[in-house]
Amino acid sequence: MGLISGFAEVVAGSRLYCSAPFGFSDQPDFVNAVAKLKTALEPLALLRELRTVEQGLGKKVVRENGPRVIDLDLLMHGDHVIDSEELILPHPGIVERDFVLLPLCDLAPEVLHPVLRKNFKELKASLADQHVVGTPEDWSLDLFSDTSE
């Protein structure tokens, strides 16, 4: 059984993007990607399941924006707009981080941000800061599979 197959199906994945560390610079580069999921879960339930996967993979937050094994963010969930203590959708980092927008553009450049009503391609063109380094690399959706079966 895959890591998330109990609650979602990974239907597409972006390329991998390396970026300079965000926030706390004395650490290795980050590796970033976006996956498109198909799920029946509501946004908050999906976020909680993603956190369970992170914990299962050994995520420990020592300091905000510090090194970690995995960081799964819920960027969007259809056209849902949520602003709660536990979840903000769409994720506020979408509009300010190329390491989020570039992978989103791999998957869905014409999808509209549900609040700004601009597509990801337009948002990417307006970015000032560049964090991505090097050339993006392809990866396999098999990363989400449990190979112990």
Short mmCIF file of the C-alpha atoms (twelve columns), coordinates in Angstrom:
data_MODEL
# 
_entry.id   MODEL 
# 
loop_
_atom_site.group_PDB 
_atom_site.id 
_atom_site.type_symbol 
_atom_site.label_atom_id 
_atom_site.label_alt_id 
_atom_site.label_comp_id 
_atom_site.label_asym_id 
_atom_site.label_seq_id 
_atom_site.Cartn_x 
_atom_site.Cartn_y 
_atom_site.Cartn_z 
_atom_site.pdbx_PDB_model_num 
ATOM 1   C CA . MET A 1   0.000   0.000  0.000   1 
ATOM 2   C CA . GLY A 2   1.339   3.469  -0.897  1 
ATOM 3   C CA . LEU A 3   1.975   6.161  1.658   1 
ATOM 4   C CA . ILE A 4   -1.127  8.082  0.701   1 
ATOM 5   C CA . SER A 5   -3.172  5.509  -1.199  1 
ATOM 6   C CA . GLY A 6   -5.523  5.091  1.740   1 
ATOM 7   C CA . PHE A 7   -6.857  8.629  1.314   1 
ATOM 8   C CA . ALA A 8   -5.752  9.988  -2.087  1 
ATOM 9   C CA . GLU A 9   -4.451  9.074  -5.516  1 
ATOM 10  C CA . VAL A 10  -1.431  10.878 -6.971  1 
ATOM 11  C CA . VAL A 11  -2.535  11.667 -10.527 1 
ATOM 12  C CA . ALA A 12  0.384   13.872 -11.616 1 
ATOM 13  C CA . GLY A 13  3.708   15.170 -10.374 1 
ATOM 14  C CA . SER A 14  5.831   18.156 -11.341 1 
ATOM 15  C CA . ARG A 15  9.549   18.076 -11.933 1 
ATOM 16  C CA . LEU A 16  11.889  18.417 -8.933  1 
ATOM 17  C CA . TYR A 17  13.226  21.916 -8.261  1 
ATOM 18  C CA . CYS A 18  16.188  22.668 -6.005  1 
ATOM 19  C CA . SER A 19  16.048  25.965 -4.185  1 
ATOM 20  C CA . ALA A 20  18.215  27.926 -1.854  1 
ATOM 21  C CA . PRO A 21  17.003  27.490 1.733   1 
ATOM 22  C CA . PHE A 22  14.037  29.687 2.586   1 
ATOM 23  C CA . GLY A 23  14.133  31.541 5.892   1 
ATOM 24  C CA . PHE A 24  17.113  29.875 7.586   1 
ATOM 25  C CA . SER A 25  20.074  29.800 5.180   1 
ATOM 26  C CA . ASP A 26  22.616  27.637 7.058   1 
ATOM 27  C CA . GLN A 27  21.330  24.321 5.666   1 
ATOM 28  C CA . PRO A 28  21.370  22.312 2.426   1 
ATOM 29  C CA . ASP A 29  19.267  23.298 -0.576  1 
ATOM 30  C CA . PHE A 30  15.607  22.278 -0.505  1 
ATOM 31  C CA . VAL A 31  14.069  19.950 -3.085  1 
ATOM 32  C CA . ASN A 32  10.566  21.009 -4.121  1 
ATOM 33  C CA . ALA A 33  7.805   19.412 -6.169  1 
ATOM 34  C CA . VAL A 34  4.044   19.577 -6.503  1 
ATOM 35  C CA . ALA A 35  1.724   16.597 -6.774  1 
ATOM 36  C CA . LYS A 36  -1.857  16.681 -7.976  1 
ATOM 37  C CA . LEU A 37  -4.069  14.486 -5.812  1 
ATOM 38  C CA . LYS A 38  -7.528  13.044 -6.302  1 
ATOM 39  C CA . THR A 39  -9.366  12.578 -3.004  1 
ATOM 40  C CA . ALA A 40  -12.818 12.531 -1.465  1 
ATOM 41  C CA . LEU A 41  -11.502 14.209 1.690   1 
ATOM 42  C CA . GLU A 42  -12.405 17.740 2.652   1 
ATOM 43  C CA . PRO A 43  -9.425  20.130 2.950   1 
ATOM 44  C CA . LEU A 44  -8.876  19.933 6.717   1 
ATOM 45  C CA . ALA A 45  -9.125  16.137 6.740   1 
ATOM 46  C CA . LEU A 46  -6.622  15.973 3.864   1 
ATOM 47  C CA . LEU A 47  -4.204  18.268 5.707   1 
ATOM 48  C CA . ARG A 48  -4.386  16.039 8.777   1 
ATOM 49  C CA . GLU A 49  -3.671  12.935 6.687   1 
ATOM 50  C CA . LEU A 50  -0.668  14.670 5.089   1 
ATOM 51  C CA . ARG A 51  0.645   15.524 8.559   1 
ATOM 52  C CA . THR A 52  0.311   11.862 9.541   1 
ATOM 53  C CA . VAL A 53  2.417   10.895 6.495   1 
ATOM 54  C CA . GLU A 54  5.044   13.491 7.492   1 
ATOM 55  C CA . GLN A 55  5.212   12.072 11.015  1 
ATOM 56  C CA . GLY A 56  5.513   8.550  9.635   1 
ATOM 57  C CA . LEU A 57  8.481   9.658  7.538   1 
ATOM 58  C CA . GLY A 58  10.202  11.117 10.582  1 
ATOM 59  C CA . LYS A 59  9.509   14.837 10.231  1 
ATOM 60  C CA . LYS A 60  10.692  16.811 13.229  1 
ATOM 61  C CA . VAL A 61  10.530  20.602 13.240  1 
ATOM 62  C CA . VAL A 62  13.471  21.937 15.220  1 
ATOM 63  C CA . ARG A 63  13.081  25.516 13.992  1 
ATOM 64  C CA . GLU A 64  10.742  27.245 11.548  1 
ATOM 65  C CA . ASN A 65  12.073  26.944 7.972   1 
ATOM 66  C CA . GLY A 66  14.872  24.702 9.276   1 
ATOM 67  C CA . PRO A 67  16.037  21.374 7.822   1 
ATOM 68  C CA . ARG A 68  13.490  18.568 7.707   1 
ATOM 69  C CA . VAL A 69  13.080  15.197 6.065   1 
ATOM 70  C CA . ILE A 70  9.761   16.065 4.417   1 
ATOM 71  C CA . ASP A 71  7.343   18.979 4.266   1 
ATOM 72  C CA . LEU A 72  3.940   18.372 2.686   1 
ATOM 73  C CA . ASP A 73  1.916   21.537 2.165   1 
ATOM 74  C CA . LEU A 74  -1.679  21.674 0.987   1 
ATOM 75  C CA . LEU A 75  -1.506  24.434 -1.623  1 
ATOM 76  C CA . MET A 76  -5.044  24.312 -2.997  1 
ATOM 77  C CA . HIS A 77  -8.136  22.160 -2.809  1 
ATOM 78  C CA . GLY A 78  -10.261 22.953 -5.837  1 
ATOM 79  C CA . ASP A 79  -11.692 26.446 -5.452  1 
ATOM 80  C CA . HIS A 80  -11.912 26.282 -1.652  1 
ATOM 81  C CA . VAL A 81  -10.981 29.487 0.149   1 
ATOM 82  C CA . ILE A 82  -10.278 28.913 3.861   1 
ATOM 83  C CA . ASP A 83  -8.739  31.169 6.485   1 
ATOM 84  C CA . SER A 84  -8.608  29.319 9.791   1 
ATOM 85  C CA . GLU A 85  -6.037  28.838 12.515  1 
ATOM 86  C CA . GLU A 86  -5.134  25.398 11.174  1 
ATOM 87  C CA . LEU A 87  -5.407  25.934 7.417   1 
ATOM 88  C CA . ILE A 88  -5.216  28.777 4.915   1 
ATOM 89  C CA . LEU A 89  -6.275  28.002 1.337   1 
ATOM 90  C CA . PRO A 90  -5.017  28.779 -1.130  1 
ATOM 91  C CA . HIS A 91  -1.620  28.553 0.559   1 
ATOM 92  C CA . PRO A 92  -0.242  32.104 0.940   1 
ATOM 93  C CA . GLY A 93  3.225   31.010 -0.228  1 
ATOM 94  C CA . ILE A 94  1.978   30.315 -3.754  1 
ATOM 95  C CA . VAL A 95  2.226   33.939 -4.837  1 
ATOM 96  C CA . GLU A 96  5.664   34.686 -3.389  1 
ATOM 97  C CA . ARG A 97  7.770   31.576 -4.011  1 
ATOM 98  C CA . ASP A 98  9.116   30.460 -7.367  1 
ATOM 99  C CA . PHE A 99  9.856   27.025 -5.909  1 
ATOM 100 C CA . VAL A 100 6.078   26.636 -5.536  1 
ATOM 101 C CA . LEU A 101 4.918   28.384 -8.720  1 
ATOM 102 C CA . LEU A 102 7.359   26.675 -11.097 1 
ATOM 103 C CA . PRO A 103 6.190   23.158 -10.165 1 
ATOM 104 C CA . LEU A 104 2.554   24.343 -10.222 1 
ATOM 105 C CA . CYS A 105 3.166   25.604 -13.757 1 
ATOM 106 C CA . ASP A 106 4.489   22.160 -14.732 1 
ATOM 107 C CA . LEU A 107 1.104   20.690 -13.857 1 
ATOM 108 C CA . ALA A 108 -1.465  23.416 -14.434 1 
ATOM 109 C CA . PRO A 109 -0.178  26.732 -15.810 1 
ATOM 110 C CA . GLU A 110 -3.668  27.921 -16.777 1 
ATOM 111 C CA . VAL A 111 -5.402  27.100 -13.465 1 
ATOM 112 C CA . LEU A 112 -6.701  30.211 -11.732 1 
ATOM 113 C CA . HIS A 113 -5.736  31.163 -8.207  1 
ATOM 114 C CA . PRO A 114 -9.201  31.197 -6.573  1 
ATOM 115 C CA . VAL A 115 -8.671  34.537 -4.817  1 
ATOM 116 C CA . LEU A 116 -6.463  36.535 -7.195  1 
ATOM 117 C CA . ARG A 117 -8.185  35.195 -10.342 1 
ATOM 118 C CA . LYS A 118 -4.843  35.050 -12.166 1 
ATOM 119 C CA . ASN A 119 -3.437  31.821 -13.517 1 
ATOM 120 C CA . PHE A 120 -0.199  30.312 -12.240 1 
ATOM 121 C CA . LYS A 121 1.663   31.274 -15.402 1 
ATOM 122 C CA . GLU A 122 0.729   34.949 -14.867 1 
ATOM 123 C CA . LEU A 123 1.675   34.799 -11.194 1 
ATOM 124 C CA . LYS A 124 5.040   33.242 -12.065 1 
ATOM 125 C CA . ALA A 125 5.782   36.058 -14.532 1 
ATOM 126 C CA . SER A 126 5.262   38.661 -11.790 1 
ATOM 127 C CA . LEU A 127 7.676   37.082 -9.269  1 
ATOM 128 C CA . ALA A 128 10.615  39.225 -8.211  1 
ATOM 129 C CA . ASP A 129 12.596  36.816 -6.005  1 
ATOM 130 C CA . GLN A 130 14.335  33.776 -7.472  1 
ATOM 131 C CA . HIS A 131 15.151  30.871 -5.156  1 
ATOM 132 C CA . VAL A 132 15.334  27.972 -7.636  1 
ATOM 133 C CA . VAL A 133 18.847  26.874 -8.567  1 
ATOM 134 C CA . GLY A 134 19.956  24.518 -11.322 1 
ATOM 135 C CA . THR A 135 17.811  22.596 -13.785 1 
ATOM 136 C CA . PRO A 136 14.586  20.831 -12.769 1 
ATOM 137 C CA . GLU A 137 14.687  17.038 -12.854 1 
ATOM 138 C CA . ASP A 138 12.042  14.440 -13.606 1 
ATOM 139 C CA . TRP A 139 11.009  12.020 -10.874 1 
ATOM 140 C CA . SER A 140 8.767   9.025  -10.555 1 
ATOM 141 C CA . LEU A 141 5.412   8.845  -8.833  1 
ATOM 142 C CA . ASP A 142 6.764   5.567  -7.421  1 
ATOM 143 C CA . LEU A 143 8.270   7.710  -4.654  1 
ATOM 144 C CA . PHE A 144 4.807   7.617  -3.125  1 
ATOM 145 C CA . SER A 145 4.665   3.829  -3.163  1 
ATOM 146 C CA . ASP A 146 5.478   1.548  -0.271  1 
ATOM 147 C CA . THR A 147 8.135   -0.797 -1.660  1 
ATOM 148 C CA . SER A 148 7.913   -3.201 1.287   1 
ATOM 149 C CA . GLU A 149 5.045   -5.134 -0.301  1 
# 
